[in-house]
Amino acid sequence: MMEREERYFDFKEAFRAVTRDSGWWWKVLAGGPMLFCPLTFLIPLGFTMEVLRRAKNNPEKFILPGFGVRLWGRYIAEGGVKLVIACGTLLAPALAWLGFTWAVALILHFPGAERWQFFFKVLLPFASPVALFVTLPFCAVGCCRYLDTGRIAPAFDYATNFRIYREGFVDFSIGAIFVLGMNAVAQTWLLLLPWGVFFSVCLVDYWFGPIYNQAAQRVKHQDELAAAENAENVE
């Protein structure tokens, strides 16, 4: 298991892990535009699920998965799973936050809040990062629980997932801040945005896998202690 210092206080380690594969650059070149294409976005989405699986299961020997056409069927299937998980753990909460923020702006008579353009000009650039700060790692927790069990239902066990997120809050937050910052930089060169987003998702999934393992282990230990204490009280 990687130590926190290796993950965060030496950012070069993350780049070294993701770029260890000699063909990483063409995978990013191919995956970036595909992620933004409605017909192909499930392929790179499934690719990032495999990145998360490898980072979670064996971070020390991590290497990017293949991107060959023969793998696309599996990536499409797992990309569909990740999309479903993201809808419930990332998109829905983020939209709920944006709706709440818009309602507050209307109540406070914020200038321009009554116009629909307000959503794109103000809410998306200023309110969405606050939501994504929480929902990005929360989505990763849901995906990791799917990888643990092979079932999609645990990904929506919000009570347990929130406990895991809370246990790894600091580490998860550093990863979320990094990916948000990297995407903000990519947006300054709009043409580079697809590649910046795809590369940053690979980086952050590399971090989130080991963080989830540690946080989930602490939650499991807490549950075991609570169960043992309850058993003693019953006796």
C-alpha angles and dihedrals in degrees: 000000000000117000120238091249090058092050102044117007090054103045090177088074091065093049091046091052095048094042095043089100108082090220096051093111096059091045088056091044090052099038098049099065092036090057090059096044115093091216098051108023094106091065098062089037089058089044090059090050088058089048089055092048093052093045090049097046103038115003094165092062096034119153129163114266122245122275100202121141091247088066096051095089092059092042091052090052094048091040088058090052092049090049092053091048091047091052091059101035104031116015099040096047091044092051090046090054092049090049091050091048091049091050090052090049090052093048091050091045093238109191111268095004091124092064122084090227086069089077094060100033100044115007100048097048097038109026103033096067089060090054094044090051087070103026098051094064092035089057090049090054090052091050091049091052088053089051090049095053107021087231128105097214096077089056087069097045089113096179094057093037092053091052090053091047091049092050091055096033099127095047093042090049094053090053092047092049091050095051092045091050093047091050090048089055091048090053091061086067098040094189089061094051098099092053093041092052094046094046093046091050089054090050095048093046087053088057100039096056097065092038090055091050092055095043094046091049091054091050091049090050090051091051091049091051091048091049091049091049092050090050090053091049091051091052 
